[in-house]
Amino acid sequence: MTSKDRGMSLVETMLTLAVLGVVLAVSSVSIVSAVQTSRLKRAAGWMVSEIRHARSLAVSQRATIGVHWGADPSESTPPGANYFRVEKNTGTTCSWPDVGDTVASNPNVITDWSDLSDEYPGVSIVSIVGADSSAIGGMAFNSRGGSVNPCTGVAYPISITITNTTGASQVVQVRSAGTVGRL
């Protein structure tokens, strides 16, 4: 047999497999990180979209529309900020639908409770605060699209911090003029 016909030795094959294993291990970490970063960005984008939708409804319906955080009472999980829904003020200051109301049971509930971590696994809301770092349970928009909070005083801007399992974060910010965006 000539050297052209002999193929690869066992040592060469093992070395090739070891190098391939290292390359796959390194690239899989990068892929997992990229997926988590993508989920985080999409979750922040979804939150921006939901808040902008509430603002748009407030203007089009000439009403006070709010986004509130809390817990879906139909879930067995503990209350948490990952749950949110869009609601309409029932006409008087701070008259929002009850936490147990649904779209089917109350016309002032615009969307049922949504769980950010159900839609985007590994992503959660870690804080919703005003400029003075005070916790906020919700925000509302008036008929002109301005961000108002008829129930409590809020120091603007409102910041919603969303993180993933790697610790990376995105901040969604709502200003008093009603503008919503990511930082």
C-alpha positions as CSV (number, residue, x, y, z in Angstrom):
1,M,0.0,0.0,0.0
2,T,1.2,3.5,-0.7
3,S,0.8,6.4,1.6
4,K,-2.0,7.8,-0.5
5,D,-4.2,4.7,0.1
6,R,-3.8,4.3,3.8
7,G,-6.4,6.9,5.1
8,M,-6.3,8.4,8.6
9,S,-4.8,6.7,11.7
10,L,-6.7,6.3,14.9
11,V,-4.6,9.1,16.5
12,E,-5.5,11.5,13.7
13,T,-9.2,10.6,13.9
14,M,-9.2,11.1,17.7
15,L,-7.4,14.4,17.4
16,T,-9.9,15.6,14.7
17,L,-12.9,14.6,16.9
18,A,-11.4,16.4,20.0
19,V,-10.9,19.6,18.0
20,L,-14.4,19.3,16.6
21,G,-15.8,18.8,20.1
22,V,-14.1,21.9,21.4
23,V,-15.4,24.0,18.5
24,L,-19.0,22.7,19.1
25,A,-18.8,23.4,22.8
26,V,-17.6,27.0,22.3
27,S,-20.2,27.7,19.5
28,S,-23.1,26.2,21.5
29,V,-22.4,28.6,24.4
30,S,-22.5,31.4,21.9
31,I,-25.7,30.2,20.4
32,V,-27.4,29.8,23.8
33,S,-26.3,33.4,24.7
34,A,-27.6,34.7,21.4
35,V,-31.0,33.0,21.9
36,Q,-31.3,34.5,25.4
37,T,-30.3,38.0,24.2
38,S,-32.9,37.7,21.4
39,R,-35.6,36.7,23.8
40,L,-34.7,39.6,26.1
41,K,-34.9,42.1,23.2
42,R,-38.2,40.6,21.9
43,A,-39.7,40.7,25.4
44,A,-38.7,44.4,25.8
45,G,-40.2,45.1,22.4
46,W,-43.4,43.3,23.3
47,M,-43.7,45.4,26.5
48,V,-43.1,48.6,24.5
49,S,-45.8,47.5,22.0
50,E,-48.3,46.8,24.8
51,I,-47.8,50.1,26.5
52,R,-48.0,52.0,23.2
53,H,-51.2,50.1,22.4
54,A,-52.7,51.3,25.8
55,R,-51.7,54.9,24.9
56,S,-53.3,54.6,21.4
57,L,-56.5,53.2,22.9
58,A,-56.6,56.1,25.4
59,V,-56.5,58.6,22.5
60,S,-58.9,56.8,20.2
61,Q,-61.5,56.1,23.0
62,R,-61.0,59.4,24.7
63,A,-60.6,57.6,28.0
64,T,-58.0,56.8,30.7
65,I,-56.4,53.5,29.8
66,G,-53.8,51.8,32.1
67,V,-51.3,49.0,32.1
68,H,-51.2,47.3,35.5
69,W,-48.8,44.8,36.9
70,G,-49.6,42.1,39.4
71,A,-50.8,38.5,39.3
72,D,-53.4,36.5,37.4
73,P,-55.6,35.2,40.2
74,S,-56.4,32.1,38.1
75,E,-52.8,31.0,38.3
76,S,-51.4,29.1,41.2
77,T,-48.1,31.0,41.1
78,P,-47.4,33.7,43.6
79,P,-48.1,37.3,42.7
80,G,-45.4,38.9,40.6
81,A,-44.6,41.7,38.3
82,N,-44.3,39.4,35.3
83,Y,-48.1,39.5,35.0
84,F,-49.7,42.6,33.4
85,R,-52.9,43.6,31.6
86,V,-54.4,46.6,29.9
87,E,-57.5,48.1,31.5
88,K,-59.9,51.0,31.2
89,N,-60.6,53.4,34.1
90,T,-64.3,52.9,34.9
91,G,-65.0,56.7,35.1
92,T,-63.9,57.9,38.5
93,T,-60.4,58.5,39.8
94,C,-58.7,55.2,40.6
95,S,-61.6,53.0,39.6
96,W,-60.0,50.1,37.8
97,P,-61.4,46.6,37.3
98,D,-61.0,44.1,40.1
99,V,-57.9,41.8,39.8
100,G,-60.2,38.8,39.2
101,D,-62.1,40.4,36.3
102,T,-61.5,39.2,32.8
103,V,-62.3,40.4,29.3
104,A,-65.4,38.1,29.4
105,S,-66.7,39.4,32.7
106,N,-65.9,43.1,32.5
107,P,-65.9,45.4,29.4
108,N,-63.2,47.6,31.1
109,V,-60.7,44.8,31.0
110,I,-59.0,45.2,27.6
111,T,-56.6,42.3,27.8
112,D,-56.5,39.4,30.2
113,W,-53.5,38.9,32.4
114,S,-50.3,38.1,30.3
115,D,-47.2,36.5,31.8
116,L,-44.0,37.8,30.2
117,S,-42.1,34.7,31.3
118,D,-44.6,32.4,29.6
119,E,-44.2,34.2,26.3
120,Y,-40.4,34.5,26.7
121,P,-38.9,31.8,28.9
122,G,-36.0,32.9,31.0
123,V,-37.0,36.6,30.9
124,S,-38.6,38.4,33.8
125,I,-39.5,41.9,34.9
126,V,-37.3,42.8,37.9
127,S,-38.5,46.3,38.7
128,I,-41.0,49.0,37.7
129,V,-40.0,52.3,39.3
130,G,-40.4,56.0,39.0
131,A,-37.5,58.4,38.7
132,D,-37.4,58.5,42.5
133,S,-36.9,54.7,42.6
134,S,-40.4,54.2,44.1
135,A,-42.2,51.0,43.0
136,I,-45.1,51.5,40.6
137,G,-48.0,49.0,40.2
138,G,-49.3,50.6,37.0
139,M,-49.4,53.5,34.7
140,A,-52.2,55.2,32.7
141,F,-52.6,57.4,29.7
142,N,-55.2,60.2,29.3
143,S,-57.2,61.0,26.2
144,R,-54.4,63.2,24.8
145,G,-51.9,60.3,25.2
146,G,-50.1,61.8,28.2
147,S,-48.9,59.4,30.9
148,V,-50.8,60.2,34.0
149,N,-51.2,58.4,37.3
150,P,-54.5,59.5,38.9
151,C,-54.0,57.3,42.0
152,T,-50.5,58.3,43.2
153,G,-47.9,60.8,42.4
154,V,-45.2,59.4,40.1
155,A,-41.8,60.8,39.4
156,Y,-41.2,60.5,35.6
157,P,-39.8,58.8,33.8
158,I,-41.1,55.3,34.7
159,S,-38.5,52.6,34.1
160,I,-39.4,48.9,33.6
161,T,-36.3,46.7,33.9
162,I,-36.4,43.3,32.2
163,T,-33.6,40.7,32.6
164,N,-32.8,37.3,31.4
165,T,-31.0,34.3,33.0
166,T,-27.6,35.6,32.1
167,G,-28.2,38.9,33.9
168,A,-28.4,41.0,30.8
169,S,-31.1,43.6,31.0
170,Q,-33.2,46.0,28.9
171,V,-35.0,49.1,30.2
172,V,-38.3,50.3,28.9
173,Q,-39.0,53.9,29.7
174,V,-42.3,55.9,29.8
175,R,-42.1,59.7,30.0
176,S,-44.8,62.0,31.2
177,A,-45.6,63.1,27.6
178,G,-46.5,59.5,26.9
179,T,-43.5,58.5,24.8
180,V,-42.4,54.9,25.3
181,G,-39.1,53.4,24.2
182,R,-36.1,51.2,25.1
183,L,-32.9,52.6,26.5
